[in-house]
Amino acid sequence: MGKWLQNVKIETSYAKEGEFVSGTNTQLVDLFIENGKVSKIQNHKQVEDGYEKIDGRKYLLLPGIREMHCHFDKTKLGTNWQPITPANSIIERFTKEIPELNTLELPLSERMKHLIDREMQHGVSFFRSHIDVHPKVGQKFLQQTIEALKAYQEKFAYQLVAFPQHGMLLSNAYKDVQTALANGADLIGGVDPTVLDKNTEKSLYYTFDLATKFNVPIDIHVHERAEEGKKTFYELLKLTKESNWQNKVTVSHAFGLNDFRGDERKEFFQELADQQISIISSVPLDGVIPPLEELRRYGVDVSLGCDNVYDSWSPFGDGNILEKLNRYAEIFGITTQDGLTDCMELVTGKKTVGENLWLKEGDEATFILADSSCSAEFVARKSTVCTSYYKGNAVFSL
């Protein structure tokens, strides 16, 4: 049975005063939703046809929000406060992490629920979560995550990344990752093949070997800097070309892109765009954030994720991806109407103002309603998400 979502506002174009972009033009529309899709979009008007009518109260219609980098299995949300324990290296940190998680008073499923519920309040209808898979935990975290996700069928979409947190080579994780890809993981991950695994070529060879065997994308953590970071990036580029894995490789964090200079920087950034290698950032405040706006100007796809939300790595994080979006705009000095509007693509994958409406008849009915006049205000003022729809059903509402 279909239903009408009426009286919602959608942006159609930019308003200008001479060359100055002063706002966006909007129109009120009605959406007819059936079978999880928008089957009709029309100008707002009274309709008498017997179908359910939902008043959108002139809220702004925006695409569903995507959380592109989180860790369902690591969060401590819902447990009693604990400061993070000291660690002098990434190895010491992840060595301490597993026993810390194993002694928490809440199981993974409950902690994960706290994170999901927080994120859904901010309009998230898609999650990409990295899940530890290596000899220290085997498939335990992955299987617990998959079981917990059964409670969220038809609530949101998701991807799970088989993540050898302790190093593909360092922890001898190849077989565990292979098993994970055969049993529910959607992508293959990795971490710092040069610094952690000490063998860039072999580590990334294993990663691409599994990716191509299982025909899955790659999303790899790269924190490395200077020449070590460059070595990893050049090997990633080489293997992407050799494997024809364009549009299937993502680098999370990518701090080392700061260390490319001059002509090398121009050439490498263009290569990233040409090979459709994307970047995901958690918008860190410690000065290591890569030059994301410069990368976007080259045509590199950039997305955002919360990453740590109160875990063994950080006491911070609240599961609000829209806070990350706002921080991004402030860090990069984005203050114009069109610049702020363009930022929405970072968390939705869609341009909310362009030549055509971002929502078309036949599209999946996944979107949010926000108490905002336009996308730019939504980004700059962190407007409230009033309702979130996934495949035509309201999955969060104030």
C-alpha positions as CSV (number, residue, x, y, z in Angstrom):
1,M,0.0,0.0,0.0
2,G,1.4,3.3,-1.0
3,K,1.4,6.6,0.9
4,W,2.0,10.3,0.3
5,L,4.7,12.4,2.0
6,Q,3.4,15.9,1.3
7,N,4.5,19.4,1.8
8,V,8.3,18.9,1.9
9,K,10.8,21.4,0.6
10,I,13.5,20.6,-2.0
11,E,16.2,22.8,-3.4
12,T,16.0,23.4,-7.2
13,S,18.8,26.0,-8.0
14,Y,20.9,28.8,-6.6
15,A,19.5,32.2,-6.0
16,K,21.8,35.0,-7.1
17,E,22.2,38.7,-6.7
18,G,24.5,39.5,-9.6
19,E,27.4,37.1,-9.2
20,F,26.8,36.7,-5.4
21,V,25.1,33.4,-4.5
22,S,22.6,34.6,-1.9
23,G,20.6,31.4,-1.3
24,T,18.8,28.5,-2.9
25,N,15.5,28.4,-4.7
26,T,13.1,25.8,-3.3
27,Q,9.7,24.3,-4.1
28,L,7.2,22.4,-2.1
29,V,6.6,18.9,-3.4
30,D,4.7,15.7,-2.6
31,L,6.2,12.3,-2.9
32,F,4.2,9.1,-3.5
33,I,6.0,6.2,-1.9
34,E,5.4,2.6,-2.6
35,N,7.5,-0.6,-2.4
36,G,10.3,1.4,-0.9
37,K,10.7,3.8,-3.8
38,V,9.5,7.2,-4.8
39,S,7.1,6.5,-7.7
40,K,5.9,10.1,-8.1
41,I,7.1,13.6,-7.4
42,Q,4.7,16.5,-7.9
43,N,4.2,20.0,-6.9
44,H,2.4,20.2,-3.5
45,K,-1.3,20.2,-3.7
46,Q,-4.4,18.7,-2.0
47,V,-4.9,15.1,-3.0
48,E,-8.0,13.1,-2.3
49,D,-7.3,9.5,-3.2
50,G,-7.7,7.3,-0.1
51,Y,-4.0,6.8,0.5
52,E,-2.3,7.7,3.7
53,K,-1.1,11.3,3.9
54,I,1.9,12.4,5.9
55,D,2.5,16.1,6.4
56,G,6.1,17.0,5.9
57,R,5.6,20.4,7.6
58,K,7.7,22.2,5.0
59,Y,10.8,20.5,6.3
60,L,13.8,20.4,4.0
61,L,14.2,17.1,2.0
62,L,17.8,15.9,1.9
63,P,19.5,12.6,0.9
64,G,20.0,10.0,3.6
65,I,23.3,10.4,5.5
66,R,26.2,7.9,5.2
67,E,28.6,7.0,8.0
68,M,31.5,5.8,5.9
69,H,34.0,4.8,8.6
70,C,33.1,3.4,12.0
71,H,34.0,0.4,14.1
72,F,30.9,-1.4,15.5
73,D,33.1,-3.8,17.5
74,K,35.4,-1.3,19.2
75,T,33.0,1.2,20.9
76,K,32.6,1.2,24.6
77,L,29.3,3.2,24.5
78,G,26.9,2.2,27.3
79,T,29.7,1.0,29.6
80,N,31.1,2.8,32.7
81,W,33.6,5.5,32.0
82,Q,37.2,4.4,31.6
83,P,40.1,6.7,30.4
84,I,42.2,5.2,27.7
85,T,45.2,3.3,28.9
86,P,48.7,4.5,28.0
87,A,50.3,3.1,24.9
88,N,53.6,4.0,23.2
89,S,52.8,2.5,19.8
90,I,50.0,1.3,17.6
91,I,51.1,-2.3,18.4
92,E,50.9,-1.7,22.1
93,R,47.5,-0.1,21.6
94,F,45.9,-2.9,19.7
95,T,47.5,-5.5,22.0
96,K,45.8,-3.9,25.0
97,E,42.5,-3.4,23.1
98,I,41.3,-7.0,22.9
99,P,41.5,-7.8,26.7
100,E,39.9,-4.5,27.4
101,L,37.0,-5.2,25.2
102,N,36.6,-8.7,26.6
103,T,36.3,-7.5,30.1
104,L,33.5,-4.9,29.4
105,E,30.2,-5.3,31.2
106,L,28.2,-5.1,28.0
107,P,28.6,-7.5,25.0
108,L,29.4,-6.2,21.5
109,S,25.8,-6.3,20.4
110,E,24.7,-3.9,23.2
111,R,27.6,-1.5,22.7
112,M,27.0,-1.5,19.0
113,K,23.4,-0.7,19.5
114,H,24.3,2.4,21.5
115,L,26.5,3.6,18.6
116,I,23.9,2.8,15.9
117,D,21.1,4.5,17.9
118,R,23.2,7.7,18.3
119,E,24.1,7.8,14.6
120,M,20.5,7.2,13.4
121,Q,19.4,10.3,15.4
122,H,21.6,12.3,13.0
123,G,20.0,10.8,9.8
124,V,22.4,7.9,9.1
125,S,20.8,5.3,6.9
126,F,24.1,3.7,5.7
127,F,27.0,2.4,7.7
128,R,30.4,1.1,6.6
129,S,32.0,-0.6,9.6
130,H,35.4,-2.1,9.9
131,I,35.4,-5.3,12.0
132,D,38.6,-6.9,13.4
133,V,39.5,-10.2,11.8
134,H,42.8,-11.7,12.7
135,P,44.2,-14.7,14.7
136,K,43.6,-13.0,18.1
137,V,39.8,-12.8,17.6
138,G,39.2,-15.1,14.6
139,Q,35.7,-14.6,13.3
140,K,34.2,-13.8,16.7
141,F,33.6,-10.1,16.3
142,L,32.4,-10.5,12.7
143,Q,29.9,-13.2,13.6
144,Q,28.6,-11.2,16.6
145,T,28.2,-8.2,14.4
146,I,26.3,-10.1,11.7
147,E,24.0,-11.6,14.4
148,A,23.4,-8.2,15.9
149,L,22.5,-6.7,12.6
150,K,19.6,-9.0,12.2
151,A,17.7,-6.7,14.5
152,Y,18.1,-3.9,12.0
153,Q,16.7,-5.4,8.9
154,E,15.0,-2.7,6.8
155,K,16.3,0.0,9.2
156,F,19.5,0.9,7.3
157,A,22.0,-0.4,4.7
158,Y,25.5,-1.4,5.7
159,Q,28.9,-2.8,4.5
160,L,31.3,-4.7,6.7
161,V,35.0,-4.5,6.1
162,A,37.2,-7.5,7.1
163,F,39.9,-5.6,9.0
164,P,43.2,-7.2,10.0
165,Q,43.9,-4.5,12.7
166,H,47.0,-6.3,13.9
167,G,48.6,-6.3,10.4
168,M,48.0,-8.6,7.4
169,L,51.5,-9.9,7.7
170,L,52.4,-9.1,11.3
171,S,49.5,-11.2,12.6
172,N,49.4,-13.7,9.8
173,A,45.8,-12.7,9.1
174,Y,45.4,-13.9,5.4
175,K,43.4,-17.0,6.2
176,D,41.2,-15.2,8.7
177,V,40.4,-12.4,6.2
178,Q,39.8,-15.0,3.5
179,T,37.3,-16.8,5.8
180,A,35.6,-13.5,6.6
181,L,35.1,-12.6,3.0
182,A,33.5,-16.0,2.4
183,N,31.2,-15.5,5.4
184,G,29.6,-12.1,5.2
185,A,32.3,-9.4,4.9
186,D,31.7,-7.0,2.0
187,L,35.1,-5.4,1.7
188,I,38.7,-6.1,2.6
189,G,40.6,-3.7,4.8
190,G,44.2,-3.3,6.0
191,V,46.5,-1.0,7.9
192,D,49.9,0.6,7.3
193,P,51.6,-2.0,5.1
194,T,54.9,-0.2,5.2
195,V,55.2,0.7,8.9
196,L,53.2,-2.1,10.5
197,D,53.8,-5.0,8.2
198,K,57.3,-3.9,7.2
199,N,56.8,-5.2,3.6
200,T,54.7,-2.9,1.5
201,E,54.6,-5.0,-1.6
202,K,53.8,-8.4,0.0
203,S,51.1,-6.9,2.3
204,L,49.3,-5.1,-0.5
205,Y,49.8,-8.1,-2.8
206,Y,47.8,-10.2,-0.3
207,T,45.2,-7.5,0.0
208,F,44.6,-7.2,-3.8
209,D,44.9,-11.0,-4.2
210,L,41.9,-11.5,-1.8
211,A,40.0,-8.5,-3.3
212,T,40.2,-9.9,-6.8
213,K,39.5,-13.4,-5.8
214,F,36.3,-12.4,-4.0
215,N,35.5,-9.5,-6.2
216,V,35.2,-7.0,-3.3
217,P,36.4,-3.4,-2.9
218,I,39.3,-2.4,-0.7
219,D,39.2,0.1,2.2
220,I,42.6,0.4,3.8
221,H,43.7,2.5,6.8
222,V,46.9,4.4,5.9
223,H,48.3,6.6,8.7
224,E,51.8,6.6,7.4
225,R,53.7,9.8,6.7
226,A,56.7,11.0,4.6
227,E,58.5,8.4,2.5
228,E,56.8,5.5,4.1
229,G,53.4,6.9,3.3
230,K,54.5,7.7,-0.3
231,K,55.7,4.1,-0.7
232,T,52.3,2.8,0.3
233,F,50.5,5.2,-1.9
234,Y,52.5,4.4,-5.0
235,E,52.1,0.7,-4.5
236,L,48.4,1.1,-4.1
237,L,48.3,3.1,-7.3
238,K,50.3,0.4,-9.1
239,L,48.2,-2.5,-8.0
240,T,45.0,-0.6,-8.7
241,K,46.1,-0.2,-12.3
242,E,47.4,-3.8,-12.6
243,S,44.2,-5.3,-11.1
244,N,41.9,-3.0,-13.0
245,W,40.4,-2.1,-9.6
246,Q,39.4,1.4,-10.5
247,N,36.5,2.7,-8.3
248,K,37.1,-0.1,-5.9
249,V,39.9,1.3,-3.7
250,T,39.5,3.6,-0.8
251,V,42.1,5.0,1.5
252,S,41.0,5.9,5.0
253,H,42.8,8.7,6.8
254,A,45.5,9.2,4.1
255,F,47.6,11.6,6.2
256,G,50.6,11.0,4.0
257,L,49.0,12.9,1.1
258,N,50.2,16.1,2.9
259,D,53.7,15.1,2.1
260,F,53.5,15.3,-1.7
261,R,54.9,18.5,-3.0
262,G,55.1,20.5,-6.2
263,D,54.7,18.6,-9.5
264,E,54.7,15.3,-7.8
265,R,51.7,16.4,-5.8
266,K,49.8,17.5,-8.9
267,E,50.6,14.4,-10.8
268,F,49.8,12.0,-8.0
269,F,46.5,13.7,-7.0
270,Q,45.5,13.5,-10.7
271,E,46.4,9.9,-10.8
272,L,44.1,9.2,-7.7
273,A,41.3,10.9,-9.6
274,D,42.0,9.1,-12.8
275,Q,42.1,5.7,-11.1
276,Q,39.0,6.6,-9.0
277,I,40.7,5.9,-5.7
278,S,38.6,7.5,-3.0
279,I,39.5,9.0,0.4
280,I,37.7,8.8,3.7
281,S,38.4,11.1,6.6
282,S,37.3,11.4,10.2
283,V,38.3,15.1,10.1
284,P,40.9,15.0,12.8
285,L,41.9,18.2,14.7
286,D,45.5,17.4,15.3
287,G,46.8,18.9,12.1
288,V,47.3,15.7,10.1
289,I,44.1,16.0,8.0
290,P,45.0,15.6,4.3
291,P,44.3,18.4,1.8
292,L,40.8,17.1,1.1
293,E,39.4,20.2,-0.7
294,E,42.4,20.2,-3.0
295,L,41.8,16.5,-3.7
296,R,38.2,17.2,-4.5
297,R,39.2,19.9,-7.0
298,Y,41.2,17.2,-8.8
299,G,38.1,15.0,-8.9
300,V,38.9,12.7,-6.1
301,D,35.9,11.3,-4.3
302,V,36.0,12.2,-0.5
303,S,33.7,11.0,2.2
304,L,33.5,11.3,6.0
305,G,33.2,9.0,8.9
306,C,33.2,9.3,12.7
307,D,35.8,6.6,13.3
308,N,36.5,6.4,17.0
309,V,33.5,6.8,19.3
310,Y,34.7,6.2,22.9
311,D,36.9,3.2,22.5
312,S,40.3,2.0,23.5
313,W,41.9,4.4,21.0
314,S,40.1,7.7,22.0
315,P,37.8,8.9,24.8
316,F,36.1,11.3,22.4
317,G,33.4,11.0,19.7
318,D,29.6,11.2,20.0
319,G,28.5,9.4,16.8
320,N,27.4,12.7,15.1
321,I,28.6,12.6,11.6
322,L,27.0,16.0,11.0
323,E,29.4,17.5,13.6
324,K,32.2,16.1,11.5
325,L,30.7,17.8,8.4
326,N,30.4,21.1,10.2
327,R,34.0,20.8,11.4
328,Y,35.2,20.0,7.9
329,A,33.6,23.2,6.5
330,E,35.2,25.3,9.3
331,I,38.7,23.8,8.9
332,F,38.7,24.4,5.2
333,G,37.2,27.9,5.5
334,I,34.1,27.1,3.5
335,T,31.6,29.8,4.2
336,T,29.7,30.5,0.9
337,Q,26.2,29.3,0.1
338,D,27.4,27.1,-2.8
339,G,30.5,25.9,-1.0
340,L,28.5,24.8,2.1
341,T,25.9,23.2,-0.1
342,D,28.6,21.3,-2.0
343,C,29.8,19.9,1.3
344,M,26.6,17.8,1.6
345,E,28.1,15.4,-0.9
346,L,30.7,14.4,1.7
347,V,28.0,12.7,3.8
348,T,25.4,11.8,1.2
349,G,27.3,11.0,-2.0
350,K,24.9,13.3,-3.8
351,K,24.8,16.9,-4.9
352,T,21.7,18.5,-3.4
353,V,21.7,21.4,-5.8
354,G,22.5,20.9,-9.5
355,E,21.1,20.8,-13.0
356,N,18.4,18.3,-11.9
357,L,16.8,17.4,-8.6
358,W,18.9,14.9,-6.6
359,L,15.7,12.8,-6.1
360,K,14.0,11.3,-9.1
361,E,11.0,9.1,-9.7
362,G,12.0,5.5,-9.3
363,D,14.7,6.3,-6.7
364,E,14.9,4.5,-3.3
365,A,12.9,6.4,-0.7
366,T,15.8,7.0,1.6
367,F,16.2,10.6,2.8
368,I,15.9,12.9,5.8
369,L,13.6,15.8,6.7
370,A,15.5,18.6,8.4
371,D,14.3,21.8,10.1
372,S,16.4,24.0,7.8
373,S,15.9,26.4,5.0
374,C,18.6,25.0,2.8
375,S,21.6,22.6,2.6
376,A,24.0,25.4,3.4
377,E,22.2,26.3,6.7
378,F,22.0,22.6,7.5
379,V,25.8,22.3,7.3
380,A,26.7,25.6,8.9
381,R,24.1,25.6,11.7
382,K,23.9,21.9,12.3
383,S,20.1,21.9,11.8
384,T,18.0,19.3,13.5
385,V,17.1,16.0,11.7
386,C,13.4,15.6,12.3
387,T,12.7,12.4,10.5
388,S,14.8,9.8,8.7
389,Y,13.3,7.5,6.1
390,Y,14.8,4.2,4.8
391,K,13.2,2.6,1.9
392,G,10.0,4.5,2.5
393,N,9.7,3.8,6.3
394,A,10.4,6.3,9.0
395,V,13.2,4.8,11.0
396,F,13.9,7.8,13.3
397,S,11.6,10.6,14.2
398,L,11.6,13.3,16.9
